[in-house]
Amino acid sequence: MVRILNRIDYKIIKKLAMKNLIKILISIFGIVVINRFQLLIAQPVGQNENWRVMPIRSEEEFREGKIGGEGYQHLHGISRCRFNPNVIYLSQDCANVWKSNDAGTTWKKVLGKNLYGKQGQSIEVDPINPDIVFTIVENHSNPAVSIAGDFVGLYRSTNGGTSWEFVLHVPTIIHRMYQHNIAYDPKSISDSGAKTWYAAFPNQALYISEDAGASWKILINLEGHNPVFNIQCHPKDMETVYLASNQGLFFISKTTSSLQKLGDLPAGEVSSIAINEQNPEIFYTVLKGKGLYCSDNSGKAFSLLKSYNAHHVFINPGYPNIIYLIGRSSNIIISHDGGRSWNQRVRVIPAAGLKRDWKKTINGAMAGIVPNPNEPNEAVAYANAAIWKTTNGGEIFEDCSTLFTGNAWSWWNDGVAFDIANPNRFCFFCCDVGMIITENGGDYFEKKIIPLAWRQNGDINWTGMHAGDIQPTPNSKTIVASAGMYFKTKLIRSIDGGETWNIVDNNYQNNLFIAFHPHDPNLVFAGNKRSFDAGTTFKEIDYLTARNAEILGLCFAQPDIIYAMTKPRNVILRSNDRGDSWFEYVQADWYFSRLDSKPTFAANPSDPDKIYTLDKNGDLAIFNGLNWKSLGVLELAGGTKKGNFVRTVALDPRYPNIIYAGLYYAGMSHIWRSVDDGKIWEDISINCPRLGASAMRVHPLTGDLLQGTVFGTWVFPPPYKSQNSIYMKCISYETR
């Protein structure tokens, strides 16, 4: 936790102000910010002050000079430019679009302006122009969440993912699998790209565009087809579209707008299609879980080619005898002779360290592969939240996840904890992964996971971690954290830096905020509980239990003052004596949360009367103990259109007039900074992918802003000189 450094007596500052010396200082020296502790010379955002990324790499990777890239979010789509195969796009389950310009060697998150959906589904790149790409997105992984439902559907980019057009609004459905639901007609290709495109939406319709994706119309109703696994165009006839769904295999006539069953496959879900573009009569399809079937008469009749618990089939368009068959639970197998023989001993080699040894297969519904049509031995695949590449015909696939980041300490601001004495030692509590810790400012990390047996034995419902704190003594090995399934977590404790853990409270709670008292290393606050023995045991605070409330913050300059919030989120409670007694600090006729039960909240580090949360419009507001003041950042960012609101707020503990506001919605400027307590705001989104903000925290010893996202940890430098900043350790990043 934080020790406030370099204090200046506020009474002295007040006295100076009374003598009007502050105005003199401003006029002479250009000082633009004065807070309770220090005079701060703010620096405007310059060209060199871009966001940098902090990949979670192992010590082995660091020693070998590798950049790293941990992945750890799943993928739903992959597409490779037919005539420029160096360009590959990925569609991620919670972070929409990624891109590689070097055949999968390195990856970048696209900037994504005006791409208003966070959840990526199908994706397809133009075969001629690699800057033209289409993707289907959903707004939220929970279909019951209706926020911004008017902006889900199909998007098109013509500049490689930097910005997007919303070209078709259709209700979408999240399916956790690879889907190929966007396709171009190969016979419509001109020098500028493909003219005719199709997009399939499960339980809705198949749409067609004949003007390169500018306008769309319904071709056929797809009610009952849920999911739609795959659509493919006939390579030569400009008439036929094939569709694989839970209902089986179908062909669709563009002229008659009719949908008819195809072939003589056994009953079942058809989960994949592959067509030999050199000889379209050769047609492959997967009967989900049963095997690979082949037709030599355009799908009129099929025979079983390979019995396998299969899910997807892919062929190399330039070398169609090369077939990749991905199993549902079994590893990928490969044929180089049209299916007559198979390599069933494909080796998959994960990156070194960080307990990645479980990543030794390319399998499952969330797996896909794009062979290089110009190189028979090269292909890029994804599976198990990582990216893989082979250059030897599939004998070996090696991890190629460089800069594909995703370890997500994004649940709430307390997903990161800092050592009070060592600026280079901090840890992240990641939603699905567990705890990772660095002792060197992010050069490399170690993973400290909880026992898998806990989940197997029913002791805990999930192995992810969400919040925590390090005991505030130098180089302490004692850590208290929350673990479990998102909104239902238990409190756990380690006394050896995360090597081993104990469950210290068996009641499932939110536990969004976990903090040691900065001046009393034996006192811990978590949820509606306190511990007086450094987290060994916890006891409920009766008042908070009765009010259905949980602790969400404290004033670091006066840490006996703590704050809690009720459910529903419209009452903020305050204690001035470490939680012994409480009173109602403020009640509103609106809620301080918008999307779920995670509220927008922060306490001022120096002034115990100031708290930051939402106003009734979703803007950031200060309450000073008497009055509310809305700060206007939401309007600067585009207002409430598309359901936007201020999702998170973070303050610099040493310079409390520096405030960072993170807005929820994707596609828009989402990170804003004020250096004068919210009077003036500047957009510092800059090169940060426009996916909306989730968790942010200012490093208390360096002033760096850390942003925890589903596309990795991103770092922005403080607006003042910091001798121990970790910013320069991070990787420079251009989202193009």
N, C-alpha and C positions, 0 to 999 in steps of 0.2 A: 504494500500500500504506500501511500504518499506521505512524505514528510515535507511540509511547506518550507521552502528554502528562501533565504535572502529577504526576510520580512522587513518592511518599513512601517513604523508605527503609524496607524491610520490617523491618529490625532494630529500628528505632525503634518501629514498631507492636507488634512482639513484646515489646519491653521494657515498653511501656505495658500490654500485656495481662498481663504478669507482675505488675505492680503493681496489677492489678485496676481500672485507670482506665477500661477500656472499659465495665465494668458501671456505673460511675458516670455515664459519658457517656450510656449508654442510658437509665438511670433519669431523668436530668435533661432530656435533649434529645429523647428519643424516636427516637434513631438506630436504624434497623432493619437496615442493611446495612453491613458494614465489609469492604473488600477490600484487596488489597495496595497499591493506589495511593492511594485516596481514601476519605473517609467519604461515603457516599451516602445522602441522605434520599430514600427511596422513596415514591412517591405511589400510592395505590390507583387502580384504574381508575374514572374518573368518567363521568358521563353525556355529557360532551362529548368523551370520548376514544374515538371510534369510528374504524374503519378508513376511510381515504379512498382514492380511486382516482386514478392518475396516467395519464390518457390520452396516448397517443403522438400529439401533434398537431404540425403543421408550423408554421413561423414565420408563414406566410400566415394560417393559421387563428387563431393567437394574436393577430395584429394586428387581425383582424376581430372579435375577442371571442368566437370559437366555442370550445365546450368541447372538441370533438374526440372521436374514437373510431375506432381503427384497424382493428377487426375482426381479420382474419388468422387466423381459424379457420373451417372450413367448417360449413355447416348441412345438416341432414337433414330438417327439417320446419318447416312454418309453418301457423298456424291463427288465424283471425279470428272473433271472436264475432259470430254472425249478426245478433243484434238489439242489440248494443252494439259496433259496429265500431271504436270507439276502442281496444278491448283486443285485442292481438295477442300470440301466443306464438311463440317460436322454439325449435327443438330442435337443439342443436349437436353436432358430431361428437365432441368431447372435453370439453364443459362443460355438458352436459344443457340446462337450460331458461333462457331469457331472456323478458322481458316488456316490452311497451310499453302505457302507459295513455293515450297521446295520439296514437293513429293512426299510430304509427311515427316520430314526431318525435324522441323520445328513448327510450333503452332502459335496462333495469335487469336485472342478474342476480338471479334469485329467490334467497331465502335457502336453500331446499332442505333443510330439516330432514327427516331420515329418508328422503331420496331417495338410496338407497345405490348407485346406478349412475352412473358418470361419463359414459358414452358415450350421447349422446342419439340417438334414432331418430325414430319417428313421434310426432306430437302432435296432440291435438284438444281444443278448448275447447267447453264446453256452449253451445248457441245462446241460452239465456236468461240463465243465471247465469255471468258472466265469471270468477267465482272458482273455478268447477269446471273442472278440466282434467285430462286423462289423458295419460300419456306412456309410451313403451316405452324402456327403457334396457338397456344392456349394461354389464358391469363393466370391460372392457378391450378395446382395439383389436386385441389379439392373442388370437384365440379359444383358443389353447393355454394361456393363463393362466387357471387355474381358481379363483383366489382369490375367495372370496365368491360362487361360482356359485349358491348357494342364494338369492340376492337379486337375480337378474336377471328381467326381465319387465315387467309392467304396474303402474304406480303411478297413484294418484288424489290430487289436492289439492282441498280445498274452501275454501281461504282464499287463493287466488291464487298458490300456489306457495311460501308461507312454510313449510308443513309438508306431508308426504305420507303416504299409506297404501300399503303394499305389498299390492295386491289380487289379483295373479295371478302365480304363479311359472311361467315357461316358458323353456326355453333359447332364447336369441336369437342372431341372426347379424348381424354388422356388414356393412351394404351402404353403400358410399360414394355415396349418391344421395338425392334427395328421395323420401320414401315417404308414402303416405296409407293407413296400415294400421289406423287407428282411425276408427270412424264411428258416428254416432248415427242412429236412425230418426226422420225428421222427423215422422212421424205419432204418435210417442210423447211429443211435447213437451207439457208442462203449464206452469202458472205458475211452478213451482219448477225446471223444466229437463227435459231428456230422460230418459226412463225406460229405453229399450232401447238398448243399446250393443253394438258388435261390435269385436273385435280379432283381426287376422290375424298369425300368426307363420310365417314361411317354413319350409317343410319340417316343420312341426309341425301346426297346426290353426287353424281359425277358431273363436273363442270368442264366446259370447253372454252378456250380462247383461240381465236384465229387472227389476232393482231398482236402477237408476241407478249400476251399477258396483260394488255392494257384494259380489256373488257372481257367479261365472262358471262356465259349463259348455261342453264341446266341442260345437260344432254340426256340424262336418264336418272330416275329415282332409285335410291339405294336403301330404302327402308328395309330393315331386317338384316342388312349386311353390316354386322358389327361384331368383330372388327373387320375392316378392309385391310388386308395384309400388303397387297401389292397390285399395282397396275403396270402394264407394259404395252407399248404400241407395236403393232406389226412393223417390221423394219422396212417394208417395201410397198404395201398396198394403199397407204393413206386412208384406210377405211376402218380398220379393226383395232379395237382396244381390248386387251385381256385383263381380267380382274379375278383376283384370288381373295376369298373371304371365308368367314365361318360357314357360309352356305355352300362352299365348293368352288369350282372353277367355271368361269363364264367368259363369253365374248360379247362385245358390244359393237354394233354397226353405227358408224357416224352418220350415215345417210338415213337410215330408218329409225335411229334412236331406240333400237330394240336390244334387250338383254336376254341372252339364251345360254343355257347350260352347255358346257363343252366337254366332249370326251366321255370315256367310260371308266373314270376313276372310281375306286370304292368310296363309300360314303365317309364323310369326315371333313374337317377343316383343311383347306388348302392354304398353306402359309407362305409359299414362295413360288416365283416364276422366273425362268431364265430362257431367253430365246437366242438361238444362233443367228446373228445378224447376217452372216455370210450364206447361210442356208436356213431360211426361216421355217422350213418344214420341221426342223429339229427343235424340239420344244421340251424343256425340263420343268418339272413341278414337284413340290414337296407335299405329300400328304402328312400333315403335322403329326409327328411322333411315330410315323410308320415307315417312311422311307422316301427315296428319290425315284420318280417315275419319268419315263422318257417316251416321247412320241416322234415318229419320223414322217407324220402326215399332218402337221400343223395342229395337233391336239385332238384329232378325231378319235384316235385310239392310243392308249398308253400301255406300257409294260413296265414292270418293276425293274429298275436298274440297280438299286442298292437298298437293301433292307437296313434301316438305321433309325435310331430315335432322333430324327432330324427336325430342324426348324427352318433353315434357310439354305438356298442354293444360289451360287454366283458363278458365272463363267467369264473368262477373259474375252472381251469383245474382239480383240485382235488375234487371239489364239483360242478359238472356241472349244478345242479339245481339252483345255485346262479347266477343271471343274473343282470348286470349293464347296464342300458340304459341311454345314455347321450343325452340330448336335444340340439337342435341348439341354442335356446334362453332360454329354460326352464331347471330347475335344474335336476340333476340326479335322476332317480327312480330305485328301486331295488326290485327284486323278489327272494325269497328263495324257491320257489316251481315250478320252471320251467316255470314261466310266468302266472300261474293261478291267482296269486294275487300280488299286488305291493305296496311297501312303497313309497308314493308320498309326504312324509313330511320329507325328509332327511334334517338334520340341518348341515350347514357348518359354522364353527366358525373361523373367522380370528384372527390373532395375534393382541394383544392390541395396541392401539395408532397409530400414524402416518396416521390418516384418512383412515384406511383400511376397514371401515365398508361396502364399496361397494362390498367387496369380500365375498359374502354370497351364491354363487352358484358354482356348478361344471357343466359347460355347454359350448357349443360352439364347433366350428371346431377344435380349439386348446385345446383340452381336451383329456386325456387318463387315463387309470386305469390298474393296474396290481394287481390282487388278489393274496393272498398267497396260493399256492396249498396245503400247510400243515395245514393251519388255516382258517376255514370257515368264521370267523368273522373279519379277517384282510385284508386290501387292501390299496394300496397307489395310489394316483391319482394326476394329475396336472390339473390346469385350472386357468385362470385369472392371469397368471404369478406368481403362488404360488403352493406349494406342500401340499397335504392333506393326512391324514391317518385316517382310522377307525379301531377300535379294537372291535367294538360291532355290527358287521354285517351291518354297513352302517346306523345305527340310527344317528350317529354323525360323521362328518369328521372334524378334527381339523388341524390347520395349523402345518405343520412339515417342514418348510423351513429353518431350522437351517443351517447357513453358505451357503445357496443358495443365493448368493449376485448378485446384478445387477443394482442398481440405477446408471444410466449412466451419469456422467458429462464428457463424453468422446468426445464431439464434437470438442473442441479445448482447448488449455491450459488455457484459461480464464474461463473455467467452474468452477473454484474455486476462492473464494475471501477471504481475510484475514483481521481481525481487526489489525490495526497497533500497538496496545498497549497490546493486550491480545492474547498470543499464543494459547490459548484454544478455541478461538472464530473464527470460519470460516464457510463458507457455500458453498454448491455445487449447481450448476444450471444444472439440469438433463433433458436430451433431451425430454423425454416423460412425466415426472413426475412433474417437477416444482422445486422450491427451497426447500432445507432442510438445517437446520442450527444447529450447536452445540455450546454450551457455555462452554463445559467441555472437549475439546480435543478429541471428538469422542466417549465418553462413551455412549451417547445417543443423539438423534436428534429430532427436531421438523420440521414438514412439513409446508411450507408457500406457498400455491398454489394461482394462480391467479383466478379471478372469472370465474366460468364455464359459466356464462351468456355472457361473452365476445364472446365466441365461438358460443353460441346459437344465439346471436344477430348479428353475422357476424363482430364483432369488431376486431376479431383476428382469424387467420386460424388454430391455434392449441394451446393447453395448455402447451406445453413443454417450458422449458427455456434452454438457451445455454451459456450465458456469463454474467458477471456482476462484480461489485465492490462495496465495502463498503466505504463510505466517510471517508477520512483519519483523523478523529478526534477520540480520545479514546471513545470506546463504542458507536459509532454513530449508530443511528437507520435508517439512510438514505442509501438506496441501489438503485443503478441503474442497470438494467439488460435488456436482450433481451428475447423476448418470441415470439413463433410462430412455423412455420413449417420449421425447419432446415435452409435452405438457405434464407428463407423469414421471417424475424422477425421484430417486432416493439420494440421500446424502452419503457420501463415501469419504474416506480419509486415508492418506498415506503419510508415513513418517520417514520414508526413504526416497523421496523425490519421485514417487510414482512407480517404483519397482513392484511394490505390493500394495494392496488396497484392502480396506475393511468397510463393510456397510455399517454406518453408525446411527442411522435412523431408518426404520423400515416403513414409514408412511410415505406414500407417493404424494408429491406436491409439485407445484410449478418450479420453485427454487430458481427463479430468474436471477436473483441477486444474492451473492455470497461474498461476505467481506469480514476480514479480521478488523478489529478496532485498531487504528494505526498506532495508538500509544499503549495498548494493553494486548500483548500477543496471545493471551489466553482467552480473549473474548471474541466470539464469532457470531455473526448474524447470518441467518439463512431462512428464507421463507417466513413463516410465522414463529420462528424459534430462535433461541440463543444457546450458545455453549459457553461455559465458563472454564472449560478444561482443554482449550485449544482444539475443539472439535471431536474430542473423544466421546462425549455424550451431548445430546441436545434436548431442550425442554421447550414446550410450547409456551408462548406468551398468551395468557388467557384472554386478554382484551382483544388481541388480533384474531384469535380463533373465533371469538364471539362476533366480531365484525366481518368475518370472512375476508381478512386482509393479510397482506404479506409485505415485508420490508423490501424497499426498492432503492434506497440510497441513504447516504449520510453526508454531513458537511465535514470535509477533511480538515479544515482549520479548527473546527470545534466538533470533533467526532463523537462526542456524547449526544449530539443532536442527530436523530435518525428519522426517516420518513417511511411511511407505509401507504399502501393504496388498497381500497376495498374492491370487492367484486359485487356488483358491476363497478366499472372503473370511473366513478364520478366523485369520490371522496378521498382526499389526501389527509392522512393522519400524521401527527408529529409527536416525538418524544424528546425531551430535553435532558433526560437522565438515563440514557443507554437502554431505554425500553422498559423501565420500571413503571412509569406512568405515561399516559397518552392523552392527547386532546385532538379534536377535529380542527385541522388547520384550514382547510377550504373545502367547500362542497359546490359543485356546479350542476347546472341543468343539462349538461352534455357529458359525453364520455371522453376519457383521455386515451382511448384506444379506438382504432377504426377497423382493422382487419380481423383481429383475433384478440385473445386476452392479454397479449403483450402490449403494454402501454408505451406511449412516448413519455419519457421522464428523465430528468437529471436534476441534481441539487447543485447550487452554486458552491464551489469549493471554499469560498471565503466568507460569504454573506449568508448566514443561516436562514434569513428570511426569504431569499430568492430561490424559487424553484421554476423549472421549465417543463412545459407539457403542451398539450393541444388546446387551442381555443375551439369554439363551436363549429368553425369552418374547416378545421383540420390544419390550420396554420400553427406555427410555433408561437407560444406565448409565455411571458414571464408573469408570475404572481409574486408580489413583494411583501406579502403579509396583509396587505390592505386592498390592493387593486390589481386588476389584470391589464396587461399590455400586449397586444398582438404585434408581432415583429415583421409581418409583411413578406416573409421569404417565399411563401407559397405563391403569391401573386407574381413575384419576379420570375418564378420557375414555370409559369404558364397557368396558374390557377387550378381549380378543382376539376377541370375537364379530364375525362378518363379516370375519375375517381382518385386523383392524386391527393396525398397528404404528407405531412412531415412524420416520417417513420421513426427517426432516431435523432438524438441530440447529444453532443459531447462537448465538454469544456476542458480547457487547458488548466490543470491543477495549479500551476505556478502563475499563470496569467489569466485569471477568470474572465476578463473582458473578451477573450478569444473564444468564440462559440462556433461550432460546426453543426450544420443542420443537414440531415440526410432525408431525401424525399423518396417515397415508395415507388412511384411508377416508372416502368421501363420506357426507353425511347426518348427520354427527356433529360435536361440538365438536372442532376440529382444531388450534387454535393456543393453546399454553399458555406461561406465563411464570413464572419464578422469579427473585426478586431476592436470594436467599440461597444460591446455589450448589446449588439443587435440593432444599432441605429442604421448602419450601412452594411450591405451584403455584397459579396462578390462571388461569381460563379467560378468554382475551382474544379468543375467536372473535367475540363480540358480533355486529356486522352483517356480518361477512365471509361470503360465500356458502359453504355447507358442501360444498365439493368436494374436501376433503383438501388437504394441503400438499405442495408439491414442492420449490421452492427458496426459501431465506430468507437474508438477509444484513443485518447491522447496519452502517449507514453509520458508518465509523470516525471521522468528524469531527463528526457531528451526533447520533449515537445513535438515529436513526430506524431502525425495522425495515422493510425492504423485502421484500415477498413477490412473487416472480415466478410467475405462474400462466398457464394457458391462457385465463383470462378477464381478463388484463391485469396491470398492476403495482399492488399495493396497499401502502399505507404506514400504519404505526402509530407514534405518538410515543413517545419514551423516557420512562421513569418518573422523570424528573428534568428540571429546566429546561435547555433547550438554546437558546442565543442564535442559532444558525444553522440550526435545524431546517428541513427542507424540507416538513414535514407540512402547514403552513398553505397551501402553494402548491397542494396537491392538492384534488380535488373532493370535497365532502361527498356522502355516498351513503347512501340508505335503500333497503334491499332489500325493498320492499313493492309 
